[in-house]
Amino acid sequence: MVTTETAVVLPVLLLVLLCAVAAVTVVGAQLRCVDAAREGARAAARGETDAVVAELAGRVAPEGADTAVREDGERVRVTVSVELAPLGPVPLRTRVSAEAVAVREPGGAP
């Protein structure tokens, strides 16, 4: 009887474990995108070029992330996004992104 219960419960436990691993992977990538967007927004507010902003954000962002810089008057918006497969070879993909806004510092290049 114990063997039967184990055979029924084990796949459910493995599924829960896979879901937990996927959730941790997605949340970790989201946090790295947030940090990268903030880093890029600070650099853009100082007047750095878009290439420098993308390079600085790329150091913090997850592997394969895209960085976009938009200027809205005195504000700059940096968006970092990445598509990832949280379970590795399983064909389940999700996209996470983060955006940070900063006001240009006085004396910063437009």
Protein Blocks (a to p, Z undefined) as FASTA:
>chain_A
ZZmmmmmmmmmmmmmmmmmmmmmmmmmmmmmmmmmmmmmmmmmmnopafklmmmmmmmmm
cghiacddddehjaccddddddddfkljaccdcdddddddddddehiaZZ
